[in-house]
Amino acid sequence: MFASVKDAVNFIESRRTKHTVDEFRDVLRDLGINMKQPGMIHVGGTNGKGSTVNYLRAILQAHGYKVGTFTSPYLIKHNDRICINGQPMTDTDLLYYIGKYEHLIRAKDLSMFEIDVLIMLDYFEHQDLDFRIIECGIGGEHDKTNVIDPVMSAITNIGNDHLDQIGPSLYDVINEKMGIIKPGQTFVTSETRGTVLARLQEQCDAQGAVMVVVPEYADDHYPYRFSYRNMDFTLENQGIYQVTNARLALTMASKLIRLDDKLTVQAVEEAQWGGRFEVRRKNGVKVILDGAHNIEAMSALVKSLESMKIEHPAVVFAALGDKSTGDLLAILDSTTYPVYVTSFDDERYVSLKDQVVGNHMWYVKDLSKAFKRAAGKSDTVVFTGSLHFISAVRRWLDQTR
């Protein structure tokens, strides 16, 4: 047994060995873990999964339902991955479940994500929940969350992310993501491209699933206003991409419960998702945190800044240094924003000093100095890049108030 939750979390976060979904399902089955719990909803896609989960949770909770959510990665601490009504699992509960399965974790050599899924399923089974909303990690068919048997699944969109793991082509990504569609269920998507939708429809037909497509809705004027059925919504201090995520969550919710107009509008307009156009302040400077970790997300961030008419924001960027980093920096280089590429404390971080391009981009190794230089250029500083970087920035902001 572990003396503290910190020791327990350090133990599971050090686990790297991965198994196939079938192997993991067998482990859960041998343990008697229930993979078909009431009200299970599975959310996959390239961008917007966490935001969609949060909108749907907020809507259901506003109507009096008790909702469990499973998301990743975490922004503050490991417990954030497993929540009930938006409140993270307690240290006491997390320590209990890690201790409960320590012997099995060692014997089966489970990875961190496998451990999280195991704990989530056991924990949710023993809570009086109406709905359990579960976000995919990476992929779909081979993602460890795909052991569940949900009543509904959803895909936000499909892009060229994690091609080294689920690619190499977009067609491969589509095939992997659509693996969460189960026989006879309702499947909802906010994907808009015809070729992708045709492939998703093929899978639904093969599975006897009903596909519901959320119509595209464009609004480039801030604050963002949109309608759903007879309800009118206004999103402020949120990125433009959240309109699509909110509409997807509304469509899903309408298939699950009867929506009350007033409760629904309030839930959507007040919902906030940490690290996705999250607005803070430091030393009198407006700070925006946005985990734009792939091409689609970075393009959407730039579009949000432009539509909000933020005058000459300065950007502080860092990422883990994977294959897409150069593309993200190229998007920032196409703007006129001063960009400060920096570093953060993560064992997977690779220096980006050699990837600095353009005449308005600089490398500043120290995060505090990068912010100071950015704040000297603008009264709005945008931190963006890897979600792991955004997590580090949030800790830095909290520690340096």
C-alpha positions as CSV (number, residue, x, y, z in Angstrom):
1,M,0.0,0.0,0.0
2,F,1.1,3.6,-0.6
3,A,1.7,6.1,2.2
4,S,0.2,9.0,0.2
5,V,-1.8,9.8,-2.9
6,K,1.3,11.5,-4.3
7,D,3.3,8.2,-4.1
8,A,0.4,6.3,-5.6
9,V,0.0,8.7,-8.6
10,N,3.8,8.7,-9.2
11,F,3.5,4.9,-9.3
12,I,0.8,4.8,-12.0
13,E,2.2,7.7,-14.0
14,S,5.4,5.7,-14.4
15,R,3.6,2.8,-16.1
16,R,4.2,2.6,-19.8
17,T,3.6,-1.0,-21.0
18,K,0.5,-1.2,-23.2
19,H,-1.8,-4.1,-24.2
20,T,-4.3,-4.7,-26.9
21,V,-7.9,-3.8,-26.3
22,D,-8.8,-7.4,-26.3
23,E,-6.2,-8.2,-23.7
24,F,-7.3,-5.3,-21.5
25,R,-11.0,-6.4,-21.9
26,D,-10.0,-9.9,-20.7
27,V,-8.4,-8.3,-17.6
28,L,-11.6,-6.4,-16.8
29,R,-13.8,-9.4,-17.5
30,D,-11.7,-11.6,-15.1
31,L,-12.1,-8.9,-12.4
32,G,-15.9,-8.7,-12.9
33,I,-15.7,-5.1,-14.0
34,N,-19.0,-4.0,-15.5
35,M,-18.3,-2.5,-19.0
36,K,-22.0,-2.0,-19.8
37,Q,-23.2,0.4,-17.1
38,P,-26.4,2.5,-17.5
39,G,-26.2,5.8,-19.5
40,M,-22.7,5.3,-21.0
41,I,-21.8,7.8,-23.7
42,H,-18.6,7.5,-25.7
43,V,-17.0,10.7,-27.3
44,G,-14.2,10.5,-29.8
45,G,-12.7,12.7,-32.4
46,T,-9.6,14.8,-33.1
47,N,-10.5,18.1,-31.4
48,G,-13.2,19.3,-29.0
49,K,-13.8,16.0,-27.2
50,G,-13.3,17.4,-23.7
51,S,-15.3,20.5,-24.4
52,T,-18.2,18.5,-25.8
53,V,-18.1,16.2,-22.8
54,N,-18.2,19.3,-20.5
55,Y,-21.1,20.9,-22.4
56,L,-23.1,17.7,-22.3
57,R,-22.3,17.2,-18.6
58,A,-23.4,20.8,-17.8
59,I,-26.7,20.3,-19.7
60,L,-27.5,17.0,-18.1
61,Q,-26.5,18.2,-14.6
62,A,-28.6,21.4,-15.0
63,H,-31.6,19.1,-15.5
64,G,-31.0,17.3,-12.2
65,Y,-29.0,14.3,-13.4
66,K,-25.9,12.9,-11.7
67,V,-23.1,12.7,-14.3
68,G,-19.8,11.0,-14.2
69,T,-17.1,12.1,-16.7
70,F,-13.8,10.6,-17.8
71,T,-11.4,12.9,-19.7
72,S,-7.7,13.3,-20.4
73,P,-5.2,14.7,-20.1
74,Y,-5.6,16.4,-16.7
75,L,-4.8,20.1,-16.2
76,I,-4.3,20.4,-12.4
77,K,-3.9,16.9,-11.0
78,H,-4.5,13.3,-11.9
79,N,-7.9,13.2,-10.1
80,D,-9.3,15.6,-12.7
81,R,-9.7,12.7,-15.2
82,I,-12.5,11.2,-13.2
83,C,-15.3,13.5,-12.0
84,I,-18.8,13.4,-10.8
85,N,-20.9,16.5,-11.5
86,G,-17.7,18.3,-12.4
87,Q,-16.0,17.6,-9.1
88,P,-12.8,15.5,-9.3
89,M,-12.4,12.2,-7.5
90,T,-11.0,12.8,-4.0
91,D,-7.5,11.9,-3.0
92,T,-8.9,9.4,-0.6
93,D,-10.9,7.6,-3.2
94,L,-8.0,7.6,-5.8
95,L,-5.6,6.3,-3.2
96,Y,-8.0,3.6,-2.2
97,Y,-8.5,2.3,-5.8
98,I,-4.8,2.4,-6.7
99,G,-4.1,0.5,-3.6
100,K,-6.9,-2.0,-4.3
101,Y,-5.4,-2.8,-7.7
102,E,-1.7,-2.4,-7.0
103,H,-1.0,-6.2,-7.1
104,L,-2.9,-6.6,-10.3
105,I,-1.3,-3.6,-11.9
106,R,2.1,-5.1,-11.2
107,A,1.1,-8.6,-12.2
108,K,-0.5,-7.6,-15.5
109,D,1.9,-4.7,-16.1
110,L,-0.9,-2.2,-16.9
111,S,-0.2,1.2,-18.4
112,M,-1.3,4.4,-16.8
113,F,-4.2,4.9,-19.1
114,E,-5.3,1.3,-18.6
115,I,-5.2,1.9,-14.9
116,D,-7.3,5.0,-15.2
117,V,-9.9,3.2,-17.2
118,L,-10.0,0.4,-14.7
119,I,-10.4,2.7,-11.8
120,M,-13.0,4.8,-13.6
121,L,-15.2,1.8,-14.4
122,D,-15.0,0.4,-10.9
123,Y,-15.6,3.8,-9.3
124,F,-18.5,4.7,-11.5
125,E,-20.2,1.3,-10.9
126,H,-20.4,2.1,-7.2
127,Q,-21.8,5.6,-7.7
128,D,-25.5,6.4,-8.2
129,L,-25.0,7.9,-11.6
130,D,-27.6,8.6,-14.3
131,F,-25.0,9.1,-17.1
132,R,-21.4,8.2,-17.6
133,I,-19.7,10.3,-20.4
134,I,-16.3,8.8,-21.4
135,E,-13.8,10.5,-23.7
136,C,-11.5,8.5,-25.9
137,G,-7.8,8.9,-25.4
138,I,-6.2,8.5,-28.8
139,G,-8.0,6.8,-31.6
140,G,-11.2,4.8,-31.3
141,E,-11.2,1.2,-32.2
142,H,-8.0,0.4,-30.3
143,D,-8.4,3.0,-27.6
144,K,-8.7,1.4,-24.1
145,T,-12.0,3.2,-23.4
146,N,-13.5,1.1,-26.3
147,V,-14.1,-1.8,-23.9
148,I,-17.4,0.0,-22.9
149,D,-20.8,-0.7,-24.4
150,P,-22.5,2.7,-24.6
151,V,-26.0,3.8,-25.5
152,M,-24.6,6.6,-27.7
153,S,-21.3,7.5,-29.3
154,A,-20.1,10.7,-30.9
155,I,-17.3,11.9,-33.0
156,T,-16.5,15.6,-33.0
157,N,-14.4,15.7,-36.1
158,I,-11.6,13.8,-37.8
159,G,-8.2,15.4,-38.6
160,N,-4.6,14.5,-39.2
161,D,-3.5,14.2,-35.6
162,H,-1.4,11.3,-34.1
163,L,-0.7,10.0,-37.5
164,D,2.4,8.2,-36.1
165,Q,0.1,6.2,-33.9
166,I,-3.2,5.7,-35.8
167,G,-2.2,6.8,-39.4
168,P,-0.4,7.1,-41.6
169,S,-3.2,8.4,-43.8
170,L,-6.5,10.3,-43.0
171,Y,-8.3,7.2,-44.2
172,D,-6.6,5.1,-41.5
173,V,-7.6,7.8,-38.9
174,I,-11.2,7.6,-40.1
175,N,-11.2,3.8,-39.8
176,E,-9.7,4.0,-36.3
177,K,-12.0,6.7,-35.0
178,M,-15.2,5.1,-36.3
179,G,-14.4,2.0,-34.3
180,I,-16.4,3.4,-31.4
181,I,-19.7,3.0,-33.3
182,K,-21.6,0.1,-31.8
183,P,-24.5,-2.0,-33.1
184,G,-27.9,-0.5,-32.8
185,Q,-26.9,2.7,-31.1
186,T,-27.4,6.4,-31.9
187,F,-24.2,7.9,-33.4
188,V,-23.8,11.7,-33.5
189,T,-21.2,13.7,-35.3
190,S,-20.3,17.4,-36.1
191,E,-17.9,16.3,-38.9
192,T,-18.8,18.2,-42.1
193,R,-16.8,16.8,-45.0
194,G,-18.8,14.7,-47.3
195,T,-16.1,12.0,-47.9
196,V,-15.7,11.5,-44.2
197,L,-19.4,11.5,-43.5
198,A,-19.9,8.9,-46.3
199,R,-17.4,6.6,-44.6
200,L,-19.1,7.1,-41.2
201,Q,-22.5,6.3,-42.7
202,E,-21.1,3.1,-44.2
203,Q,-20.0,2.0,-40.7
204,C,-23.4,3.0,-39.2
205,D,-25.2,1.0,-41.9
206,A,-22.9,-2.0,-41.2
207,Q,-23.6,-1.8,-37.4
208,G,-27.3,-1.0,-37.7
209,A,-26.7,2.3,-36.0
210,V,-28.6,5.6,-36.6
211,M,-26.3,8.5,-37.7
212,V,-27.2,12.0,-36.8
213,V,-25.2,14.9,-38.4
214,V,-25.1,18.3,-36.7
215,P,-25.5,20.9,-39.4
216,E,-22.6,23.3,-39.9
217,Y,-23.1,26.7,-38.3
218,A,-20.9,29.7,-39.2
219,D,-20.6,32.9,-37.1
220,D,-17.5,35.0,-37.3
221,H,-18.8,37.8,-35.2
222,Y,-18.0,38.0,-31.5
223,P,-19.7,37.3,-29.2
224,Y,-20.8,34.2,-31.0
225,R,-24.5,33.8,-31.3
226,F,-26.3,30.7,-32.5
227,S,-29.7,29.0,-32.2
228,Y,-30.7,25.4,-31.5
229,R,-34.3,24.6,-32.0
230,N,-36.2,27.5,-30.3
231,M,-33.3,28.4,-28.0
232,D,-30.8,31.3,-28.6
233,F,-27.3,31.2,-27.2
234,T,-24.5,33.7,-26.8
235,L,-20.9,32.5,-26.1
236,E,-18.5,35.0,-24.6
237,N,-14.8,34.4,-23.5
238,Q,-14.8,31.2,-25.5
239,G,-13.2,30.3,-28.8
240,I,-15.2,30.3,-32.0
241,Y,-14.7,26.5,-32.2
242,Q,-16.9,26.1,-29.1
243,V,-20.0,26.8,-31.1
244,T,-19.7,23.5,-32.9
245,N,-18.9,21.6,-29.7
246,A,-21.9,23.2,-27.9
247,R,-24.2,22.3,-30.8
248,L,-22.9,18.7,-30.8
249,A,-23.6,18.4,-27.1
250,L,-27.0,19.9,-27.5
251,T,-27.9,17.4,-30.2
252,M,-26.7,14.5,-28.0
253,A,-28.6,15.8,-25.0
254,S,-31.8,16.1,-27.0
255,K,-31.6,12.4,-27.8
256,L,-31.1,11.6,-24.1
257,I,-33.5,13.8,-22.2
258,R,-36.3,16.4,-22.7
259,L,-34.6,19.8,-22.7
260,D,-35.9,22.7,-20.7
261,D,-35.1,25.9,-22.6
262,K,-34.0,28.1,-19.7
263,L,-31.9,25.4,-17.9
264,T,-30.2,24.5,-21.2
265,V,-29.3,28.0,-22.3
266,Q,-27.9,28.8,-18.8
267,A,-25.9,25.6,-18.7
268,V,-24.3,26.1,-22.1
269,E,-23.5,29.8,-21.7
270,E,-21.9,29.3,-18.3
271,A,-19.9,26.2,-19.1
272,Q,-16.2,26.7,-19.1
273,W,-13.5,24.1,-19.9
274,G,-10.0,24.7,-18.5
275,G,-7.2,25.2,-21.0
276,R,-9.6,25.9,-24.0
277,F,-9.7,29.7,-24.4
278,E,-9.5,30.0,-20.7
279,V,-9.2,33.7,-19.6
280,R,-7.0,34.7,-16.7
281,R,-5.1,37.8,-15.6
282,K,-1.5,38.3,-14.4
283,N,0.1,41.5,-13.4
284,G,-2.7,43.4,-15.1
285,V,-2.3,41.5,-18.3
286,K,-5.1,39.5,-19.9
287,V,-3.9,35.9,-20.3
288,I,-5.6,33.4,-22.6
289,L,-4.8,29.7,-22.2
290,D,-5.6,27.5,-25.2
291,G,-4.2,24.0,-25.8
292,A,-4.1,24.3,-29.6
293,H,-2.0,21.1,-30.1
294,N,-2.6,20.3,-33.7
295,I,-3.1,22.2,-37.0
296,E,-6.9,22.3,-36.9
297,A,-6.9,23.6,-33.3
298,M,-4.2,26.2,-34.0
299,S,-6.0,27.5,-37.0
300,A,-9.2,27.8,-34.9
301,L,-7.4,29.7,-32.2
302,V,-6.0,32.2,-34.7
303,K,-9.5,32.6,-36.2
304,S,-10.9,33.2,-32.7
305,L,-8.4,35.9,-32.0
306,E,-9.1,37.6,-35.3
307,S,-12.9,37.5,-34.8
308,M,-12.6,38.9,-31.4
309,K,-10.6,41.8,-32.8
310,I,-7.9,41.4,-30.1
311,E,-5.3,44.1,-31.0
312,H,-1.9,42.6,-31.6
313,P,-1.8,39.7,-29.0
314,A,1.5,38.3,-28.1
315,V,1.9,34.5,-28.0
316,V,4.0,32.2,-25.8
317,F,4.3,28.7,-27.3
318,A,5.7,25.4,-26.2
319,A,5.1,21.8,-27.1
320,L,6.6,18.3,-26.7
321,G,8.5,18.6,-29.9
322,D,6.6,16.0,-32.0
323,K,6.2,15.9,-35.8
324,S,3.4,18.6,-35.9
325,T,5.3,21.3,-34.0
326,G,6.8,22.8,-37.1
327,D,3.3,23.1,-38.6
328,L,2.0,24.9,-35.6
329,L,4.9,27.3,-35.6
330,A,4.3,27.9,-39.3
331,I,0.7,28.9,-38.6
332,L,1.9,31.4,-35.9
333,D,4.6,32.6,-38.3
334,S,1.8,33.4,-40.8
335,T,0.3,36.0,-38.4
336,T,1.8,39.3,-37.3
337,Y,1.8,38.3,-33.6
338,P,5.1,38.4,-31.7
339,V,5.8,34.8,-30.7
340,Y,8.0,33.6,-27.9
341,V,8.9,29.9,-28.0
342,T,9.7,28.6,-24.5
343,S,10.3,25.4,-22.5
344,F,8.6,23.6,-19.6
345,D,9.2,20.8,-17.2
346,D,8.2,17.5,-18.8
347,E,10.3,14.4,-19.4
348,R,9.2,14.3,-23.0
349,Y,10.0,17.9,-23.8
350,V,12.5,18.4,-26.7
351,S,14.1,21.8,-27.2
352,L,12.4,23.9,-29.9
353,K,15.2,26.4,-30.2
354,D,16.2,25.2,-33.7
355,Q,12.5,25.4,-34.9
356,V,12.2,29.1,-34.4
357,V,11.4,30.8,-37.7
358,G,10.4,34.2,-39.1
359,N,11.4,37.7,-37.9
360,H,8.7,38.0,-35.2
361,M,9.5,34.7,-33.3
362,W,12.1,34.3,-30.6
363,Y,13.3,31.5,-28.3
364,V,13.2,32.3,-24.6
365,K,14.0,29.3,-22.5
366,D,12.6,30.5,-19.2
367,L,8.8,30.7,-19.0
368,S,8.7,33.7,-16.7
369,K,11.0,35.7,-19.0
370,A,9.0,34.7,-22.0
371,F,5.8,36.0,-20.4
372,K,7.6,39.2,-19.3
373,R,8.8,39.8,-22.9
374,A,5.3,39.0,-24.3
375,A,3.6,41.3,-21.8
376,G,6.0,44.1,-22.9
377,K,4.6,43.8,-26.4
378,S,0.9,43.5,-25.7
379,D,-1.7,43.7,-22.9
380,T,-3.1,40.3,-24.1
381,V,-0.8,37.2,-23.9
382,V,-1.9,33.9,-25.4
383,F,-0.3,30.7,-24.0
384,T,-0.7,27.9,-26.5
385,G,0.7,24.6,-27.7
386,S,0.7,21.2,-26.0
387,L,-2.0,20.6,-23.3
388,H,0.8,19.5,-21.1
389,F,2.4,22.9,-21.5
390,I,-1.0,24.6,-20.7
391,S,-1.1,22.5,-17.5
392,A,2.4,23.7,-16.6
393,V,1.4,27.3,-17.3
394,R,-1.7,27.0,-15.0
395,R,0.5,25.7,-12.2
396,W,2.9,28.6,-12.8
397,L,0.1,31.2,-12.7
398,D,-1.3,29.8,-9.5
399,Q,2.1,29.7,-7.8
400,T,3.2,33.2,-8.9
401,R,0.1,35.3,-8.1
